C-alpha cells in the first residue's frame, strides 16, 4: 500500500499534520505488511511533523518493526536526513 503524503496534508510542518499521517499509516499497517510513504512534491518537513507522523508510531510498534514495515520513498535529501536523524536519536534514547 502506498500513502501519498500530499493527499492527506497540504504540508509537513505541524504536529497535527503528522498525527493525520500517523493514523493513515496505522490504518494501512492493519491491512498490509509493508506500507510505502510517498513524499512526492514535499520539499520540506519539520522535526515536529516527523516525530508525530513516524516516531509516535512507537507506542504501537517497536522501532525495528517501524523500520522494517514502513518504507519511505521519493524523498529529497533534507527529508531523508531529517527522518534518519530523528530515528537515530530515538534509538539512542532507548538503548
N, C-alpha and C positions, 0 to 999 in steps of 0.2 A: 504494500500500500504506500502511496506517495501523498504526503501532506505538503501542499504549496503554501508557504508562509503568507504570501500576499493575498491569498484567497481567504485568509482568516483575519488578518490585521492589516492596517494601512501602513504601519511602520513598526520597527522593533526597538522602541525607546523606553517603554514603561513596564512596571511590574504587571499591571493589568493586562497589557497585550501579551506578556509572557504567560500569564495564567490561562488565557484563552488558548494559546498554543499548547500548553501543558495538558489541558483537558482533551484537546484533539489527539494528542499523542497517546494518552492513556486509553482513550476510546479505541484508537486504531490498534494498540497493542493487545487489547482484549480480543480482537478479531484476527490479527496476523502475528506471526512470529517476529518478522522484521519489518520495521517502518522506516521509510526514507523521508527525511525532512528536506524539502527543496527550497533553497534560498534565492531562486532566480529573481532578479530585479531588486533584491535587497542590497543596498550599498553600505549600510552601517547598522550595528547593533550595540546596545549598551550592556554593561555587566548586569544591570538590574533585569533586563529582558532575559539574558542567558540564564541567570540564576532562577528566575521564575519559570521559564519555559523548560529548562533541561535539568538543572541541579535539583530543583524541587520535586523531581520525579523520585528522588532517593527515599522518601518515606515508604513508597510503594515498591520500589525496585532498588537493589543494591547497585553500586557504581559499575561493577563488572557486567551486570545484566544490561544496564543502560548502554554501555559501550558496545556490547555485542548485538543488541536488538534495535538500537536507534542509529541509523546511518544518516550522515549529513552529506548533502550533495549541492553542487552549484553554488559554492561559497567563494567569496573573494578572500584575499589574504587576511584582511582585518577581521573578518568574521571567523575564519578558521582559527586564527591565533587567539581571538577572544575566547572561543569555545574551549580550545585546548588549554589555555592558561587557567580558566575557571575550573576545569576538571582536574588539572594538576594541583591547584591549590586545595580543592576539596579532598582529593586523595591524601594529601599531606596531613590534613586535619584529622582524618580517620585512621591514619597508620600509627 
